[in-house]
Amino acid sequence: MKKFLKISVGIMWIAIVIFSNSVSFAGMADWTREDAEREEIEQIKQQDKEMKDREGKSDNSYLSDLQIENYDISPVFDKDTTNYKIEQEVMSNTINIKATPEDSKSKVDGGGEKILNTGINNLEIKVTAENGFTRIYYIIVFKGEEKGAPKLDNIKLSAVDNENSYDLELSPQFDSSIYSYNCEINSSVERISIDYGKISSDTTVEIIGDYSLPEYENEFTIKVSNDKQETTLYKILVYNKALSENHISHNIENKNETNYLVLFVAVGGIGIAVVGFIILKRLKH
């Protein structure tokens, strides 16, 4: 009896040590071999499901026609060719893309009216077949700079949190003739603010974007126009890295909770077994 109790207590301590280490290491590396094996099994199941879903469905992800209103593309369209460009310089702020799928069951994304930034624009037309296969057609468009178009003297981004603010860095550094920028935020903030300095009386500025940064990648378009309908567009991509870090932290917390639950069940099970053995011994005597 005493020997069994000692063995049981020893097993309990071993279980506590093993699972305590598991909990501790979860914060350091939340991806174990068991996780990898489960992930691999899930991927195989998902692949099998996708294969079954695709059976009998069309895999046609081609376009039958690709046109840009008022412009010619080069080379001449061929469904097997996926890279195109407009040879001439485009001066308008928008273009209209007409993309027709070869199979009516296919889905086309990226067509319609597209806003152009001054300089090189890389556009994508994605065709998704009925069975999920995809094909992407690429179009390069160069938008020229309007001679009389208004420009900004400065663009300044600030992060705002609890009524405190600090400046954010644009990449590349602002230049009135550079129209695309990136910005990264590494800490959690309530919102950002955008300041563009002074403008002339005949100029208006419109900023399109969500200042609360709800996504990892957040796009802002600054439209600068004058009374002659001449327009300049500036684009800023703001990467909210804190959003990604919070997601990782949440996963680690969930794993820790799971480990504590497993520890509780394991120790509780051993305890019940010990109590049951004691009761049986007493009944026999």
matplotlib code that plots the C-alpha trace (Angstrom):
import matplotlib.pyplot as plt

x = [0.0, 2.7, 4.8, 1.8, 1.2, 4.8, 4.7, 1.4, 2.8, 5.9, 3.9, 1.9, 5.1, 6.5, 3.2, 3.4, 7.0, 6.4, 3.3, 4.8, 7.8, 5.3, 3.5, 6.8, 8.2, 4.9, 5.7, 9.1, 8.1, 4.4, 5.0, 5.9, 6.4, 2.9, 1.5, 3.4, 2.0, -1.6, -1.1, 0.2, -2.8, -5.2, -3.6, -3.9, -7.6, -8.1, -6.4, -8.6, -11.6, -10.5, -9.8, -13.3, -14.9, -13.0, -14.2, -16.5, -15.9, -14.3, -10.6, -10.8, -9.1, -8.5, -9.7, -11.3, -10.7, -8.8, -9.2, -8.5, -10.9, -9.3, -5.9, -4.2, -2.3, 1.0, 1.4, -1.9, -4.1, -3.6, -5.2, -1.9, 0.0, -0.3, 2.0, 0.9, 1.5, 0.2, 3.0, 1.9, 2.0, -1.4, -2.4, -5.9, -6.3, -8.3, -8.6, -11.4, -10.4, -12.7, -11.8, -14.1, -13.7, -13.6, -15.8, -19.0, -18.5, -15.2, -14.9, -12.9, -11.4, -9.5, -11.6, -13.5, -12.3, -8.9, -7.3, -3.8, -0.9, 1.6, 4.4, 4.3, 1.1, 1.2, -2.3, -3.6, -6.6, -7.3, -9.4, -10.7, -12.0, -15.1, -12.8, -10.7, -7.7, -6.4, -4.6, -3.3, -2.9, -0.6, -0.8, 1.8, 0.5, 2.7, 0.8, 2.5, 2.6, 0.1, 2.1, -0.4, -1.5, -1.3, 1.2, 1.6, 4.6, 4.6, 2.9, 3.3, 1.9, 1.4, 0.3, -2.3, -2.8, -4.5, -4.2, -0.4, 1.1, 4.4, 5.6, 5.9, 8.5, 7.6, 9.7, 11.0, 11.3, 8.7, 9.2, 6.4, 7.3, 7.2, 3.7, 3.9, 5.1, 5.2, 5.0, 5.2, 3.7, 5.2, 3.1, -0.7, -2.3, -5.8, -5.5, -3.2, -3.5, -2.3, -1.1, -0.3, 0.6, -0.7, -2.5, -3.5, -7.1, -7.9, -6.8, -8.7, -7.5, -9.4, -8.0, -9.5, -8.6, -9.5, -7.5, -8.1, -5.9, -8.2, -6.0, -2.4, -2.0, -4.0, -4.1, -4.5, -5.1, -4.5, -6.3, -5.1, -7.2, -7.5, -10.3, -9.1, -9.9, -6.2, -5.4, -2.4, -2.7, -0.4, -0.7, 0.5, 0.5, 0.5, 1.5, 0.0, 2.6, 1.1, -2.0, 0.1, 2.0, -1.3, -2.5, 0.6, 0.4, -3.3, -2.3, 0.4, -2.2, -4.6, -1.9, -1.0, -4.7, -4.8, -1.7, -3.1, -6.3, -4.4, -2.3, -5.4, -7.1, -3.9, -3.3, -7.0, -7.1, -4.1, -5.7, -9.0, -7.1, -5.2, -8.5, -10.2, -7.3, -7.5, -11.2, -10.9, -8.2, -10.3, -13.3, -11.2, -10.1]
y = [0.0, 2.5, 1.5, 2.2, 5.6, 6.5, 5.5, 7.5, 10.6, 10.3, 10.0, 13.1, 15.1, 14.0, 15.1, 18.5, 19.0, 17.9, 20.1, 23.1, 23.0, 22.7, 25.8, 27.7, 26.9, 27.7, 31.4, 30.8, 28.7, 28.1, 25.7, 22.1, 18.9, 17.8, 21.1, 20.5, 17.0, 18.2, 21.0, 18.5, 16.2, 19.2, 20.2, 16.7, 16.7, 20.1, 19.0, 15.9, 18.1, 20.5, 17.7, 16.3, 19.8, 20.3, 17.0, 17.7, 21.5, 23.6, 24.5, 27.2, 30.3, 32.1, 35.5, 35.5, 39.3, 42.1, 45.7, 49.1, 51.8, 54.4, 52.6, 49.8, 47.1, 45.5, 42.8, 42.1, 40.0, 36.3, 34.2, 32.4, 35.7, 37.2, 40.3, 43.5, 47.2, 50.4, 51.8, 55.4, 57.7, 58.0, 61.5, 60.7, 59.9, 56.7, 53.9, 51.5, 47.8, 45.4, 41.8, 39.0, 35.4, 32.6, 30.5, 32.1, 30.2, 31.9, 34.9, 38.0, 40.5, 43.7, 44.9, 48.2, 51.7, 52.0, 55.1, 55.8, 57.2, 59.4, 57.2, 53.4, 51.5, 47.7, 46.4, 42.8, 40.9, 37.7, 35.0, 32.2, 29.1, 27.2, 24.7, 27.4, 27.4, 31.0, 32.9, 36.5, 38.9, 41.8, 45.3, 48.1, 51.6, 54.7, 57.9, 61.1, 64.2, 66.9, 70.2, 72.4, 69.9, 71.1, 69.5, 69.4, 71.0, 68.4, 65.3, 64.5, 61.5, 61.3, 58.5, 59.4, 57.5, 58.7, 62.3, 61.9, 62.0, 61.3, 61.7, 58.8, 58.3, 58.1, 56.0, 57.4, 60.9, 63.2, 64.9, 66.7, 64.7, 61.3, 59.9, 56.6, 56.1, 53.4, 53.8, 51.3, 51.5, 49.1, 49.9, 50.0, 53.4, 54.7, 56.4, 58.4, 61.9, 63.3, 66.9, 68.3, 71.9, 75.0, 75.0, 77.8, 79.1, 77.4, 74.0, 71.3, 68.2, 65.0, 62.1, 58.6, 56.0, 54.7, 56.5, 53.8, 51.4, 48.3, 46.2, 45.2, 47.0, 50.3, 52.4, 56.2, 58.2, 62.0, 63.7, 67.3, 69.2, 72.8, 74.7, 73.7, 70.0, 69.2, 66.5, 64.9, 61.7, 60.7, 57.1, 56.0, 52.4, 52.3, 48.9, 48.3, 45.8, 45.9, 44.2, 41.3, 41.1, 41.1, 38.2, 36.2, 37.1, 35.9, 32.6, 32.1, 32.9, 30.4, 27.7, 28.4, 28.0, 24.7, 23.5, 24.4, 22.5, 19.4, 19.6, 19.9, 16.9, 14.8, 15.5, 15.1, 11.8, 10.5, 11.7, 10.0, 6.7, 6.9, 7.6, 4.7, 2.3, 3.3, 2.7, -0.7, -1.7, -0.8, -2.7, -5.8, -5.5]
z = [0.0, 1.0, -2.0, -4.3, -2.6, -3.1, -6.7, -7.2, -5.6, -7.7, -10.9, -9.8, -9.3, -12.6, -14.4, -12.7, -13.7, -17.3, -17.8, -16.0, -18.3, -21.2, -20.1, -19.5, -23.0, -24.7, -24.4, -25.9, -28.8, -29.4, -32.2, -31.3, -33.2, -32.2, -33.5, -36.8, -37.1, -36.4, -38.9, -41.5, -40.9, -41.2, -44.5, -45.9, -44.9, -46.5, -49.7, -49.9, -49.3, -52.0, -54.5, -53.9, -54.2, -57.5, -59.1, -62.0, -61.8, -64.6, -64.2, -66.9, -65.4, -68.8, -70.0, -73.5, -73.8, -72.1, -73.0, -71.5, -72.7, -75.0, -74.8, -76.6, -74.6, -75.7, -76.8, -78.5, -76.1, -76.0, -73.2, -72.6, -72.2, -68.7, -68.9, -70.6, -70.6, -72.1, -74.3, -74.2, -71.2, -69.6, -68.4, -66.9, -63.3, -64.0, -66.6, -67.2, -67.6, -69.3, -68.5, -69.9, -68.6, -71.1, -68.8, -67.5, -64.2, -63.5, -61.3, -62.3, -59.8, -60.7, -63.6, -63.8, -63.0, -61.5, -59.9, -61.1, -59.2, -60.9, -62.1, -62.5, -61.7, -61.5, -61.9, -61.5, -63.0, -61.1, -62.7, -60.4, -62.1, -60.8, -59.1, -57.3, -59.7, -60.3, -63.0, -62.8, -65.7, -65.1, -66.7, -66.3, -66.7, -66.5, -65.5, -66.5, -64.3, -65.2, -65.7, -63.9, -61.3, -57.7, -55.3, -51.5, -49.7, -47.0, -45.6, -41.9, -40.1, -36.4, -34.1, -31.5, -28.2, -25.0, -26.3, -26.7, -30.2, -31.9, -35.4, -37.8, -40.4, -44.1, -46.5, -48.7, -47.2, -48.5, -51.8, -53.7, -56.9, -55.1, -54.9, -53.1, -49.5, -46.8, -43.0, -40.1, -36.6, -34.1, -31.1, -30.4, -31.1, -31.2, -34.6, -36.8, -38.1, -41.4, -41.9, -45.3, -44.4, -46.2, -49.5, -51.9, -51.9, -55.3, -54.0, -52.2, -50.4, -49.8, -47.7, -48.2, -45.6, -42.1, -39.4, -36.8, -38.8, -38.5, -40.8, -40.9, -44.3, -44.4, -47.6, -47.6, -50.8, -50.7, -53.6, -54.3, -56.9, -58.1, -59.7, -63.2, -62.4, -62.4, -59.8, -58.1, -56.0, -53.2, -51.8, -48.3, -47.1, -43.3, -41.8, -38.3, -37.0, -33.5, -34.9, -36.0, -32.7, -30.7, -32.7, -31.9, -28.2, -28.2, -29.7, -27.0, -24.3, -25.7, -25.8, -22.1, -21.1, -23.0, -21.2, -17.8, -18.6, -19.6, -16.4, -14.3, -16.0, -15.7, -12.0, -11.2, -12.9, -11.0, -7.7, -8.5, -9.2, -5.9, -3.9, -5.7, -4.9, -1.2, -1.0, -2.7, -0.2, 2.8, 1.4, 1.1, 4.7]

ax = plt.figure().add_subplot(projection="3d")
ax.plot(x, y, z, "-o")
ax.set_aspect("equal")
plt.show()
